[in-house]
Amino acid sequence: MPRIAIIRKDRCNPQGCGGYLCARVCPVNMEGKDCIVPGPPPDKKPVIAENLCTGCGICPNRCPFDAIDIINLPERLENPIHRYGRNGFHLYSLPTPVFGKVVGIVGRNGIGKSTAIKILSGMLKPNLGSDEDASWDALVEFFKGREAQKYFEALRDGKVKVAYKPQHVELIPETMKGKVEDLLRKVDERKAFDDVVDVLDLRSVLERDISQVSGGELQRIAIAATVLRKANLYVFDEPTSYLDIKQRIRVSRFIKSLADKDTAVLVVEHDLIILDFLTDLLHIMYGKQGAYGVVSLPKATRTGMNTYLEGFIRDENMRFRDHSIRFLRRVERKQRTAEDVTSWSDLNVTLGDFLLKAGSGSVKKGQVVGVLGENGIGKTTFVKLLAGVIKPGEGSVEREVKVAYKPQYLDGKSDELVMNVLGDAVREYDNLLITPLDLKPLLTKHLNTLSGGELQRVAIARCLSEDAQVFLLDEPSAYLDIEQRLAFSRLVRDFVDQREVSVLIVDHDMLFIDYLSDKILVFEGKPAVEGVVTGPFELKDGMNRFLKEVNITMRRDIESNRPRINKTGSQLDREQRSKNEYYAG
C-alpha cells in the first residue's frame, strides 16, 4: 500500500516541541534508522523517509502543532501527477477539458484544484512525483491510453492555446497599471472589445485607472481580459467572487457561450447553484486539505453534484466524506417570542448621489434574516445603519440591544496573533465556534499570514464571540469553500438556538441564504442611484420576489432537494412563471 508523509511547514515548530519530538518518539528511529531527521537549513524542518515509515501513527498524534499527516493511499494512487517537494502536497490525476463543453471542478479549498488547472493551462509543469519537471514526452507516456494523453500531445505540439483567469483578482492592481480600456485593448486578440465590454457591463469603468475599480468590477475586467484572448481552452478560477446574483447569471451565460466544437471551457467555482447552472460535466476533487488531492472521472453535472453532496463515488467505490449533505424540505420555524430586537421606521439616507429608503420593519429574537440584492443597492449601508456606524438623515433605528458587526472587507495587515484576536471565543465558545470553524490550527499564526478563507473564519468567530444580541454579517461566505459554507450555516443555526440571539446575513450565494434563513430582506431599485428596502418576508415570499426581480426561476432537485436554476424557456421555467412561482421552496 503506498504511503505518503506530509509535513505542514507553516505549522511545524521544532523549538516549540522541545526539539524534534516527532523524531524522538519514532519507533523506526529508536531502532537506529533515520526515518525522521532534521531537514536542511535555513528552517531545518524535519524530513520523513516514506520508504522507512511504518505508518504507526505515533508522530502525527504526538505533534503538538498538528503539522504531520501519515496517509495510506489506495494502490491505484501510487504515482502522483505532481508533488510540491519532499513531504509536500501530492496531486493525483487531472480533470479533462472537453471541446464543446463547460467542465466544472467541485471540491474543498486546499485540495489541489488551482494546481490542477495551472498544469492544464501550461503554467505549471508537473514533476510526476520527482524533484524535476517532467518532459512532454514523459507526460504523454504517463497518460497513455487515457483522454488526457491527447490533450498533452496537443499542448506539447502547440495546438492548444490557453487563456486563464486567476483566482485572486484583487491582486491585479499590484501587477497591472493604467486605464481599464488601455489594458483590455492590449489583449484583444479576437477583435471583440465592444461586444465583450457590453456583455460584461464594463462601459462605465473604461476610463478609470485599474487601481480605482471595485472587487466586482475587477472580476469582470479579469473575465473580459481572458475572453478577449484567442484561445481554444478558457480556464476560469472562481469567476463569480465579488459578483451579485444578477451578475453571476449574466457571466455564467457568457462563459457557457464560449464552448463550441473548437473550444473547451474549464471552471472552478464554490457557488453550487452557479456551478450547476454553468457546467455540462463535473469532476469531483477529494482527499485531505493540504496533503493530497484526487480527481474523479467526469460525470454529468446533476449526477456529479448529487454524488458530491452524498460524499460517496459509487463507480469508484470511494467514500470521501463520512456524512452526506442534506437539504431538507423547508418548514417555517415557529418563533418562540415575538419580541423585536431591532426595528426601523421611514429611513432615508443620502450618501453622495445615492439614496437609500426603508419603510418599516424589524428583526425578531431568534431569527436568521437573509439579505438579497444587487451590488451598489445599499445593503452594506443598511447594515451599517443597524450597527450604528452611520446615522440616518430621516427616520429612526431602534436598538435596545447590543449589536456586533462583521464588515464586508477584511483587514489582514495586522501581525497580531490569531489567539489574541480570538481570546473570548477560545475561552467561551470552543465547541460552538472554534471547532466547527476549524480554527485551532490557526491560533499560533499571525493575521497577516492568513489566506482569505482563514481570515474570513477568524472574522466570523471574532464577531460571533462578542457580547451582543444582534449579529450583522456582511458577505461571510466570501473565500469559503462549499463545505465551509454549509458548516457555517449549521453553526449559525446552533448559535441562534443556544444563545437566543438574532443574525442578519448579507450574501450573494443563493444556496447559502436558502439553507439558513428564516426571513428575507429584499433590496430593490437602481444600483448606485437608489435602493429600497422591502421586507422582511417569509422565506418563500422573499425568494420569489427577488428571483422575479432578477428574472430567473428555481426548482428543487428531486434527489437532493437542493435549489437549482431552471434553463430559460424550459417547460419548468414556463410553468413556474405562469403561476408566478419563481421559487419552488
C-alpha positions in Angstrom: 0.0 0.0 0.0 1.5 3.4 -1.0 2.1 5.8 1.9 2.8 9.5 1.9 4.1 11.6 4.7 3.2 15.3 4.8 4.8 18.0 6.9 3.0 21.3 7.1 6.0 23.6 7.4 3.9 26.6 8.3 2.7 24.8 11.4 5.9 22.9 12.3 7.9 24.4 15.2 10.9 22.2 16.2 11.9 24.5 19.0 8.3 24.7 20.4 8.1 20.9 20.9 11.4 20.6 22.7 13.5 19.7 19.7 12.1 17.3 17.0 9.6 15.5 19.2 8.5 13.5 16.1 12.0 12.1 15.7 12.3 11.3 19.4 9.1 9.2 19.5 9.5 7.4 16.1 9.9 3.6 16.7 12.0 3.3 13.5 14.4 6.0 14.7 14.7 4.1 18.0 15.9 1.1 16.0 18.8 3.3 14.8 17.4 4.1 11.3 16.9 7.6 10.0 13.2 7.7 9.4 12.7 11.3 10.7 15.7 13.6 10.6 16.3 17.4 10.7 16.0 19.0 7.3 18.4 21.3 5.5 18.9 24.9 6.6 17.7 27.6 6.9 14.5 26.3 8.6 15.7 22.8 9.4 12.2 21.4 9.5 12.1 17.6 9.8 12.1 15.3 6.9 10.3 11.9 6.9 11.6 9.0 4.8 8.4 7.5 3.4 10.1 4.2 2.5 11.1 3.7 6.1 7.8 4.9 7.7 5.6 2.0 9.0 2.5 4.2 9.4 2.3 3.6 13.1 0.6 7.0 13.6 2.7 8.0 16.7 4.3 11.1 15.3 1.1 12.8 13.9 -0.7 12.0 17.2 2.1 13.4 19.3 2.9 16.5 17.3 1.5 19.5 19.4 1.1 21.6 16.3 -0.9 19.1 14.1 1.9 19.5 11.5 2.2 15.9 10.3 0.0 13.6 8.2 0.8 10.0 7.5 -1.6 8.8 4.9 -2.2 5.3 3.5 -3.4 5.5 -0.1 -5.3 3.1 -2.3 -3.0 1.1 -4.6 -4.2 2.9 -7.7 -2.8 6.2 -6.4 0.8 5.1 -6.3 2.2 7.7 -8.8 1.3 11.4 -8.3 0.9 13.8 -11.2 2.7 16.5 -9.2 4.4 16.8 -5.8 5.4 20.0 -4.0 8.8 18.8 -2.8 9.6 16.1 -0.3 6.8 15.6 2.3 4.7 18.2 0.4 1.3 18.2 -1.2 0.6 15.4 -3.7 -1.9 15.7 -6.7 -3.2 12.5 -8.3 -4.9 12.6 -11.7 -6.3 15.7 -13.6 -9.6 16.9 -14.9 -10.1 16.6 -18.6 -11.2 19.5 -20.9 -13.8 18.6 -23.4 -14.3 20.6 -26.6 -17.9 21.9 -26.9 -18.5 21.5 -23.1 -18.1 23.5 -19.9 -16.3 21.2 -17.4 -16.6 22.1 -13.8 -14.4 21.2 -10.8 -16.0 20.9 -7.3 -14.1 20.4 -4.1 -12.8 21.9 -0.9 -10.1 24.5 -0.6 -6.5 23.1 -0.3 -7.4 20.0 -2.3 -5.4 20.9 -5.4 -8.0 22.5 -7.8 -5.8 25.5 -8.6 -2.8 23.3 -9.1 -4.7 21.0 -11.5 -5.9 23.9 -13.7 -2.4 25.5 -13.7 -1.0 22.2 -15.0 -3.7 22.0 -17.7 -3.0 25.7 -18.6 0.7 25.0 -19.0 1.5 27.5 -16.2 2.9 24.7 -14.0 5.0 21.8 -15.4 4.2 18.6 -13.4 7.0 16.6 -12.0 5.3 13.1 -11.7 6.4 12.9 -8.1 10.1 13.5 -8.7 12.3 16.5 -7.9 12.4 17.7 -11.5 9.9 18.8 -14.1 8.8 16.0 -16.4 9.3 16.3 -20.2 6.4 16.5 -22.5 7.1 13.0 -23.8 7.1 11.7 -20.3 3.7 13.3 -19.6 2.3 11.8 -22.8 3.6 8.4 -21.8 2.2 8.8 -18.2 -1.3 9.4 -19.6 -1.1 6.8 -22.4 -4.4 5.3 -23.1 -6.4 8.0 -21.3 -8.2 11.1 -22.6 -5.5 13.3 -21.1 -2.9 11.8 -23.5 -4.5 13.5 -26.5 -4.6 16.8 -24.6 -1.0 16.8 -23.6 0.1 15.8 -27.1 -1.8 18.8 -28.4 -0.3 21.0 -25.7 3.2 19.7 -26.5 2.7 20.4 -30.2 1.3 23.9 -29.7 -2.2 23.0 -30.8 -3.8 24.2 -27.6 -3.7 27.8 -26.6 -4.9 28.5 -23.1 -6.4 31.7 -21.6 -6.5 31.6 -17.8 -8.4 33.8 -15.3 -6.7 33.6 -11.9 -8.5 33.2 -8.6 -7.2 36.3 -6.8 -8.4 39.2 -9.0 -7.8 41.6 -6.1 -4.1 41.3 -6.7 -4.4 42.5 -10.3 -3.8 46.2 -9.5 -0.4 45.2 -7.9 0.9 43.9 -11.2 -1.1 45.9 -13.8 -1.1 49.7 -14.2 -3.1 52.1 -16.4 -6.6 52.7 -17.6 -9.0 49.8 -17.9 -9.7 50.4 -21.6 -6.0 50.5 -22.5 -5.3 47.3 -20.6 -8.2 45.4 -22.3 -7.4 46.7 -25.8 -3.8 45.4 -25.4 -5.1 41.8 -25.0 -7.9 42.0 -27.6 -6.7 39.3 -29.9 -10.2 38.4 -31.1 -11.2 42.0 -32.0 -14.3 41.6 -29.8 -13.6 44.5 -27.4 -17.0 46.3 -27.8 -19.1 43.1 -27.6 -17.3 41.8 -24.5 -17.4 45.2 -22.7 -21.2 45.5 -23.3 -22.0 41.9 -22.3 -20.0 42.3 -19.0 -21.3 45.8 -18.4 -17.9 47.5 -18.3 -18.6 50.6 -20.4 -18.8 52.8 -17.3 -15.4 51.9 -15.9 -13.3 52.0 -19.1 -11.8 55.5 -18.3 -10.9 54.6 -14.7 -7.5 53.5 -13.5 -7.3 49.8 -12.7 -6.5 50.8 -9.1 -9.8 52.6 -8.7 -12.3 49.8 -9.5 -14.3 47.7 -7.1 -13.9 43.9 -6.5 -16.9 43.1 -8.7 -15.6 45.3 -11.5 -12.1 43.8 -11.2 -13.7 40.3 -11.5 -15.5 41.3 -14.7 -12.4 43.0 -16.1 -10.4 39.8 -15.5 -13.0 37.7 -17.3 -13.0 40.2 -20.2 -9.2 40.1 -20.4 -9.3 36.3 -20.5 -12.1 36.1 -23.1 -10.5 38.7 -25.4 -7.5 36.4 -25.9 -7.6 34.0 -28.8 -7.6 30.5 -27.3 -9.2 27.1 -27.6 -9.2 26.4 -23.8 -10.6 29.0 -21.5 -10.0 28.4 -17.7 -11.8 30.3 -15.0 -10.8 30.0 -11.4 -13.7 31.2 -9.2 -15.3 33.6 -11.8 -18.2 34.8 -9.6 -16.4 36.1 -6.5 -17.5 39.7 -5.7 -20.4 39.4 -8.1 -24.1 39.8 -7.2 -26.6 37.1 -8.3 -27.7 39.1 -11.4 -24.1 39.5 -12.5 -23.4 35.8 -11.7 -26.2 34.7 -14.0 -25.0 37.1 -16.8 -21.4 36.0 -16.5 -22.4 32.3 -16.4 -24.4 32.6 -19.6 -21.5 34.4 -21.3 -19.0 31.7 -20.2 -21.3 29.0 -21.5 -21.5 30.7 -24.9 -17.7 30.2 -25.3 -17.8 26.4 -25.6 -18.1 25.1 -29.2 -16.7 22.3 -31.3 -13.3 24.1 -31.3 -13.3 25.5 -27.8 -13.3 23.9 -24.3 -14.0 25.7 -21.0 -12.9 24.7 -17.5 -14.4 26.3 -14.4 -13.6 26.1 -10.6 -16.4 27.6 -8.5 -17.7 27.4 -4.9 -21.3 28.6 -5.6 -23.1 25.3 -6.1 -26.2 26.9 -7.8 -24.0 28.7 -10.3 -21.7 25.7 -10.9 -24.8 23.6 -11.6 -26.2 26.2 -13.9 -22.9 26.8 -15.7 -21.4 23.4 -16.4 -22.2 20.3 -18.6 -19.7 17.9 -16.9 -18.3 17.8 -13.4 -15.1 16.4 -11.8 -15.2 15.9 -8.0 -11.9 16.6 -6.2 -11.3 14.9 -2.8 -8.5 14.0 -0.5 -7.1 15.8 2.6 -6.7 19.5 2.6 -3.0 20.5 2.4 -1.9 16.8 2.0 -3.2 15.3 -1.2 -5.9 15.6 -3.8 -7.6 13.2 -6.2 -9.7 14.0 -9.3 -12.7 11.7 -10.1 -13.8 10.7 -13.5 -16.2 13.2 -15.2 -19.9 13.0 -14.6 -23.0 14.7 -15.9 -23.4 17.8 -13.8 -26.6 16.9 -12.0 -25.2 13.4 -11.2 -21.8 14.7 -10.1 -23.3 17.4 -7.9 -25.6 14.9 -6.1 -22.6 12.5 -5.8 -20.5 15.3 -4.2 -23.3 16.0 -1.7 -23.6 12.3 -0.9 -19.9 12.0 -0.2 -19.6 8.6 -2.0 -18.5 8.0 -5.5 -20.2 4.6 -6.3 -18.5 3.8 -9.6 -15.1 4.3 -7.9 -16.2 2.8 -4.6 -14.7 5.8 -2.8 -16.2 7.4 0.3 -14.5 10.8 0.7 -16.7 12.3 3.5 -18.2 10.5 6.5 -21.6 12.2 6.1 -23.9 13.3 3.3 -25.1 16.9 2.9 -28.9 17.1 3.0 -31.3 19.8 2.0 -34.4 19.2 4.0 -37.7 20.5 2.7 -38.3 23.8 4.5 -40.8 24.1 7.3 -41.3 27.6 8.6 -39.7 27.8 12.1 -42.1 29.0 14.8 -40.6 31.9 16.7 -40.5 31.4 20.5 -41.1 35.0 21.0 -42.5 38.0 19.0 -40.1 40.3 20.7 -38.3 42.8 18.3 -34.6 43.1 19.0 -34.1 45.9 16.4 -36.5 47.8 14.2 -36.5 50.7 11.7 -39.0 53.2 10.5 -39.2 55.6 7.5 -35.4 55.6 6.9 -33.9 58.0 4.4 -30.1 58.1 3.9 -28.2 60.1 1.2 -24.6 59.2 0.5 -23.3 61.4 -2.3 -25.6 60.7 -5.3 -27.1 57.5 -3.7 -30.4 57.4 -1.8 -31.4 54.6 0.4 -35.0 54.3 1.6 -36.7 51.8 4.0 -40.3 51.8 5.3 -40.7 49.9 8.5 -39.5 46.5 9.6 -37.9 44.6 12.4 -35.7 41.7 13.3 -37.1 39.4 16.0 -35.4 37.4 18.6 -34.2 34.0 17.4 -34.4 34.9 13.7 -31.8 34.5 10.9 -32.6 37.1 8.3 -31.0 36.8 4.8 -30.4 39.9 2.8 -30.6 39.8 -1.1 -29.9 42.5 -3.6 -27.6 43.7 -6.4 -24.2 45.3 -5.7 -24.4 49.0 -5.2 -28.0 48.9 -4.0 -27.4 49.8 -0.3 -27.1 46.5 1.6 -23.8 47.4 3.3 -25.1 50.9 4.0 -28.2 49.4 5.7 -26.2 47.0 7.8 -24.0 50.0 9.0 -27.3 51.8 9.9 -28.4 48.9 12.1 -24.9 48.7 13.6 -24.9 52.4 14.4 -21.8 53.0 12.2 -23.7 55.7 10.2 -26.8 57.7 11.1 -29.9 58.1 9.1 -30.8 61.5 7.6 -34.5 60.8 8.3 -36.4 58.2 10.3 -35.0 56.1 13.1 -33.4 52.8 14.1 -34.5 51.4 17.4 -31.9 49.3 19.1 -32.5 48.2 22.7 -29.7 45.6 22.4 -26.0 45.4 21.6 -25.0 44.8 18.0 -21.9 43.1 16.7 -20.8 43.8 13.1 -18.5 41.9 10.7 -17.7 44.1 7.7 -17.6 43.0 4.1 -13.9 43.8 3.6 -11.4 42.2 6.0 -8.2 43.8 7.3 -5.4 41.2 7.2 -2.5 43.6 7.6 -2.0 43.2 11.4 0.8 41.0 12.7 -1.3 40.2 15.8 -1.6 36.5 16.8 -4.9 34.9 16.0 -5.2 33.5 19.6 -5.0 37.1 20.9 -7.7 38.3 18.5 -10.0 35.3 19.4 -9.3 35.3 23.1 -13.0 35.5 24.1 -14.0 32.9 21.5 -11.3 30.4 22.7 -12.3 30.8 26.3 -16.1 30.7 26.0 -17.1 29.1 22.6 -14.6 26.4 21.8 -17.3 23.8 20.9 -19.7 26.4 19.4 -17.2 28.4 17.2 -13.6 27.3 17.3 -14.0 23.6 16.5 -16.8 24.0 13.8 -14.8 26.7 12.0 -11.6 24.6 12.3 -9.6 27.5 13.9 -7.3 25.6 16.2 -4.5 25.2 13.6 -4.6 29.0 13.1 -4.3 30.1 16.7 -0.5 30.5 16.6 -0.4 32.2 13.2 -0.3 36.0 12.6 -3.2 37.7 10.9 -1.1 38.9 8.0 -0.1 35.4 7.1 -3.6 34.0 6.7 -5.4 33.2 3.4 -8.7 34.9 2.5 -10.7 31.9 3.7 -8.7 31.7 7.0 -9.1 35.4 7.6 -12.8 35.1 7.0 -13.3 32.4 9.5 -11.4 34.4 12.1 -13.5 37.4 11.4 -16.7 35.4 11.8 -15.6 33.9 15.1 -14.5 37.2 16.4 -17.9 38.8 15.6 -20.0 35.9 17.0 -18.0 35.8 20.3 -18.9 39.4 21.1 -21.4 40.2 23.9 -24.3 41.1 21.7 -27.9 40.1 20.9 -27.9 41.1 17.2 -25.1 40.0 14.8 -24.7 41.6 11.4 -22.5 39.6 8.9 -21.6 41.2 5.6 -20.7 38.5 2.9 -19.5 35.8 5.3 -19.3 33.2 2.6 -16.6 35.0 0.6 -13.4 32.9 0.2 -15.1 29.9 2.0 -15.4 26.6 0.1 -18.7 24.7 -0.3 -18.4 22.6 2.8 -17.2 25.5 4.9 -20.2 27.5 3.8 -22.6 24.7 4.8 -20.8 24.1 8.1 -21.1 27.8 8.8 -24.8 27.6 8.1 -25.3 24.8 10.6 -23.1 26.8 13.1 -25.4 29.8 12.8 -28.5 27.8 13.4 -26.9 26.2 16.5 -25.6 29.6 17.6 -29.0 31.3 17.3 -30.8 28.4 19.2 -28.3 28.2 22.0 -27.7 31.9 22.7 -31.2 33.1 21.7 -29.8 35.9 19.5 -30.6 37.2 16.0 -28.4 37.2 13.0 -28.7 39.2 9.8 -26.6 38.0 6.8 -25.8 39.8 3.6 -24.6 37.3 0.9 -24.8 36.5 -2.9 -24.7 32.7 -2.6 -28.4 31.8 -3.0 -27.9 28.2 -1.8 -26.3 29.6 1.4 -29.1 32.1 2.0 -31.7 29.4 1.3 -30.1 27.0 3.6 -30.1 29.1 6.8 -32.6 31.9 6.5 -36.0 32.3 8.4 -36.8 35.6 6.7 -35.6 37.5 3.7 -35.0 41.3 3.2 -35.0 42.3 -0.5 -33.3 45.4 -1.8 -34.7 46.8 -5.0 -34.0 49.9 -7.0 -31.2 51.0 -9.3 -27.5 50.4 -8.3 -25.5 53.5 -7.4 -28.7 55.6 -7.7 -31.4 54.4 -5.3 -32.0 51.5 -3.1 -35.4 50.5 -1.5 -35.5 48.0 1.4 -38.5 45.7 1.4 -39.5 43.1 4.0 -38.6 41.1 6.0 -40.7 38.5 4.1 -41.3 34.8 4.8 -38.5 32.8 3.1 -40.6 31.6 0.1 -42.2 35.1 -0.5 -38.9 36.9 -0.2 -37.0 34.5 -2.5 -39.9 34.6 -5.0 -39.8 38.4 -5.0 -36.1 38.6 -5.5 -36.0 35.9 -8.3 -38.7 37.7 -10.2 -36.6 40.9 -9.9 -33.5 39.1 -11.4 -35.7 37.2 -13.9 -34.8 33.6 -13.1 -36.8 30.6 -11.8 -35.6 27.9 -9.4 -36.7 24.4 -8.6 -35.7 21.7 -6.1 -33.7 18.7 -7.3 -35.7 15.5 -7.0 -32.9 13.5 -5.3 -31.1 16.0 -3.0 -33.7 18.7 -2.7 -31.1 21.4 -3.4 -32.2 24.5 -5.2 -31.4 24.6 -9.0 -31.8 27.3 -11.6 -34.2 26.4 -14.5 -33.0 26.8 -18.0 -34.6 29.9 -19.5 -37.6 28.8 -21.7 -37.7 25.3 -20.4 -41.0 23.6 -19.6 -40.5 24.1 -15.8 -39.4 27.7 -16.3 -42.5 28.5 -18.3 -44.8 26.6 -15.8 -43.4 28.4 -12.8 -43.6 31.8 -14.5 -47.2 31.2 -15.4 -48.0 30.5 -11.8 -45.8 33.4 -10.5 -43.8 30.8 -8.6 -40.2 31.8 -9.3 -39.0 29.9 -6.3 -40.1 26.4 -5.7 -39.4 26.2 -2.0 
